Amino acid sequence: TTEAPDNTLFRGLSTVLYTEKNQSNSIPIMTTDETTAEATTTTTEAPTTTTGAPQQPEELQLVPESVLRRKHDLDELKAKRAAQELENPRGNRKVFNPKVKRIRVIKPESFVAAATSRNNAKTRFNRVRKKGMQTRASNKEIVKEREVVVKGKEKGEETEVEKTIVKYAANSVGADVIFAIRIRNDRRTTIPPAVRKKLSMFRLRNVNEGVFVQYSERSRKNLQLLEPYIAYGILTKATISDLITRRGHGKVEGKRVPLMDNTIIETALGDDTGIICVEDLVEEIASPSSNFQKANNFLWPFHLTAPRTNFQKKTLGEVDGKDYGDRGETIDELIRQML
């Protein structure tokens, strides 16, 4: 019988040879237990913050589809304009070419209409200047009544509307201060020079511009001369306050400056009149004193917005566009719409 070889001797010799080979190649030898422990440590470690808590992965922000479409359309429009600029760098040559003369056609009827309007305005201006308004205006205060909706009460499905009768001044006779606003913007060729001069005297050079005027017999006659072009009346103290607060500008060194700070008013009017804030300015305009003229000259003419749309101007201009002249206390509603 043949004896079996000693396996222990072969096993020890192979281990020694394997170890020497690995050491010669500079490859570290790790046992199975060490490999498992290192893998476990690698998989369990997670990024942490300075406080020690695990850091959450950053979430990507989602962009709405509408924003992406708008950005795509803008990029496409920019590329199209850039291509057009390369093809035609001077734009529309028919319009911007200095060699091409633009012909403006004016019909003879327009000259006749402008001359007729100018002559009629001149005739009225001379008549009112010599004879006054005669029976077209009253020298006494006129008080009228109108229905005003106070409030509504709900009863089931129906709503009851309560109305009351309110008296109001139909003209500006007896008022201390009125507010005048220009409502017509006719062409320069249709306005007589005398009328333009009077409008400039009241600082009403453009349409929808308004100024405060101290009402007297002299100013009343001048306003009557300009009635086809302006509307004027009495404002409440609340409307005066809103007008100065929201649309007020002052004249500082010949420039139009918004009244954003009381220091502007104090610097311009504080030494001469004692007016140092907006409240003092509103009080001086609503209840005029000897300093009214200085305070009014400090205020730049108010630039207001048109109370109607272009469609209403064209469609209703002949029917409802004749609210000019002295409107008394009803002008307060008009100014509220134009703020």
C-alpha positions, 0 to 999 in steps of 0.5 A: 500500500502507498502512503498518502502525502502529508497535506499539511506540508504542501499547504504550508509550502503553497502559503509561503510561496504565495506570500513571497510572490505578493510581497515582491509585487507590492500587493497588500494581502487582505483577509476575507474578514478585513475585506468584508469590514471595509466594504461595509464601512464604505457602503454605510458612510453617507455625506454629513453636514457640519451639524452631523446630520446627513445631507439631503441630495439637491432637488432639481427645480422644474421649469414650467412648460409655458416659460420654456415655450416663451423663451423658445419664442423669444430666441426664435424672434431674436434670430429672425430679427438678426437675420433681417438686420443682415439682409436689410441693415437700414430698415425700411428703405421706403420710409428711412431713405433720405433720398425718397421724399415723403408726400403728404396729401392735404385735402382742400376741405381741411383748410376750409374747415380749419379756417371756419373753426378759427373764425367762429372761435375768434367771433365768440371770443370777441363777443364774450370779451365785449358783452360777457356771457349775457344770459348764458351764465348766471351771476348768482349761485345756482343750486340743483337737486339730484338722486344719489344711491346711498346703499343697497339691502339684500332681501333674499334674491332681490336687492333693494336700492335706497336713493336720496335727494342731494343738493349741489352747486351747479356753478362756481359762483361764491367759491374761493378756489376752483380747479380748471382742466383743458378738455379739448386739443384742437389743432394749432391752426383752428385756435385763434392766437388770442385764445392760445395766449389766454390758455398759456396764461392759465398754464393750460398748454396741453389737453388733460392738464389742470390747475387751481385758480383763485376765483374772482370777478376777473378770473371768472371773465377770463375763464368764460372766454375759454369755456369751449376748451376747458371745464372748471368747478369746485373740488372737495378737500378730499379730492384736493388732497388726493390730487396733490398726493397722487399727481402733485409735482413741484417746480424746483429750479425750473424743473418738474419734481414729484412731491415724494418728500416733505423736504422739497416743499419745506425748502421751496416754501418754508421760509416765505410761507411757513408751508413745510409739508403736504398737509399744509399745502392742501390746507392752503389750496383748500382755504386760500390766504395771502400765500395762495399765489406762491403755493399755486405757482410752486405746483406744476400743472397736473397731468391727468388721464383721459376719462374715456377710451378712444372708442368712447371718444370717437363714438360718443364725442358728438353726443356726450362730449359737450361737458365744458364750461362751469360745472360746479361741484359735479366736476369732482366726479370727473377729476376722480375718474381722471386721477 
